[in-house]
Amino acid sequence: MSKSFPIALVLSALAFSPSAHAASFPCDKAAAPDEKAICAHLPLNDRDVEMATRFEILKAVLPMGGQTKLREDQETWLTERRTCGGDVVCLTAAYDGRLRVLRGVLSEFAKQGPQ
């Protein structure tokens, strides 16, 4: 396996991820203001799909301790996201920050190569 394998995996997953109109949760059941805003705004929806896809890929490739930290960080982030309510600017900033973190973790993982 080459060092670029995780990157290729991410690109493949992003290319074949659900439609940009499908958030990582069922929009028809969205009840919270943040969820409703994500479903109503395509750029937020796209960020949500990318975030969920990257999260799932990292969850699959990180060692057990890394998976636990990833899940804990995601729960913390989701709690913080909820404080934005329906504020699209706040939600956009929250997603941009989380995506930077997930992209960075994946980049560092890719640099390490196969274990």
SEMI-398241 format. One line per 2 residues: number of its first residue (from 1); for each residue x, y, z of C-alpha. Coordinates in steps of 0.25 Angstrom, whole numbers, padded with zeros to 4 digits, always signed. Layout:
<pts>
NUM = X Y Z ~ ...
</pts>
This chain:
<pts>
1 = +0000 +0000 +0000 ~ +0005 +0014 -0003
3 = +0005 +0026 +0005 ~ -0005 +0032 -0004
5 = -0015 +0021 -0001 ~ -0023 +0029 +0009
7 = -0023 +0041 +0000 ~ -0028 +0033 -0011
9 = -0039 +0026 -0002 ~ -0044 +0040 +0002
11 = -0044 +0045 -0012 ~ -0052 +0033 -0016
13 = -0061 +0034 -0005 ~ -0064 +0048 -0007
15 = -0066 +0046 -0022 ~ -0076 +0035 -0019
17 = -0083 +0041 -0007 ~ -0098 +0043 -0006
19 = -0103 +0055 -0014 ~ -0100 +0069 -0009
21 = -0114 +0070 -0006 ~ -0114 +0059 +0005
23 = -0108 +0064 +0018 ~ -0102 +0053 +0028
25 = -0115 +0053 +0035 ~ -0130 +0052 +0029
27 = -0134 +0066 +0026 ~ -0149 +0062 +0026
29 = -0147 +0059 +0041 ~ -0138 +0071 +0044
31 = -0144 +0078 +0056 ~ -0133 +0086 +0062
33 = -0130 +0100 +0056 ~ -0116 +0096 +0052
35 = -0121 +0084 +0045 ~ -0132 +0092 +0038
37 = -0122 +0102 +0033 ~ -0112 +0092 +0028
39 = -0123 +0085 +0020 ~ -0128 +0099 +0015
41 = -0114 +0104 +0010 ~ -0107 +0096 -0001
43 = -0093 +0101 +0003 ~ -0095 +0096 +0018
45 = -0101 +0083 +0013 ~ -0089 +0081 +0004
47 = -0080 +0084 +0016 ~ -0088 +0074 +0025
49 = -0087 +0063 +0015 ~ -0072 +0065 +0013
51 = -0070 +0066 +0028 ~ -0078 +0053 +0030
53 = -0070 +0046 +0019 ~ -0056 +0050 +0025
55 = -0061 +0046 +0039 ~ -0065 +0032 +0034
57 = -0052 +0030 +0026 ~ -0043 +0034 +0038
59 = -0052 +0026 +0048 ~ -0048 +0014 +0039
61 = -0033 +0016 +0037 ~ -0029 +0022 +0051
63 = -0024 +0013 +0062 ~ -0034 +0010 +0073
65 = -0028 +0021 +0082 ~ -0029 +0031 +0070
67 = -0044 +0026 +0068 ~ -0048 +0029 +0082
69 = -0042 +0043 +0081 ~ -0048 +0046 +0068
71 = -0062 +0042 +0073 ~ -0061 +0050 +0086
73 = -0056 +0062 +0077 ~ -0068 +0060 +0068
75 = -0078 +0060 +0079 ~ -0071 +0073 +0085
77 = -0072 +0079 +0071 ~ -0087 +0075 +0069
79 = -0090 +0082 +0083 ~ -0083 +0094 +0079
81 = -0090 +0094 +0065 ~ -0103 +0094 +0072
83 = -0100 +0107 +0079 ~ -0101 +0114 +0065
85 = -0115 +0111 +0064 ~ -0120 +0115 +0050
87 = -0109 +0125 +0048 ~ -0103 +0122 +0034
89 = -0090 +0130 +0037 ~ -0087 +0123 +0050
91 = -0090 +0109 +0044 ~ -0081 +0112 +0032
93 = -0070 +0116 +0041 ~ -0072 +0104 +0050
95 = -0072 +0095 +0038 ~ -0060 +0101 +0032
97 = -0052 +0100 +0045 ~ -0056 +0085 +0047
99 = -0053 +0082 +0032 ~ -0039 +0088 +0034
101 = -0037 +0079 +0046 ~ -0041 +0067 +0039
103 = -0033 +0070 +0027 ~ -0021 +0072 +0035
105 = -0023 +0059 +0043 ~ -0024 +0052 +0029
107 = -0012 +0059 +0024 ~ -0004 +0055 +0036
109 = -0009 +0040 +0035 ~ -0005 +0040 +0020
111 = +0009 +0045 +0023 ~ +0011 +0033 +0032
113 = +0008 +0023 +0022 ~ +0004 +0009 +0025
115 = +0006 +0004 +0039
</pts>
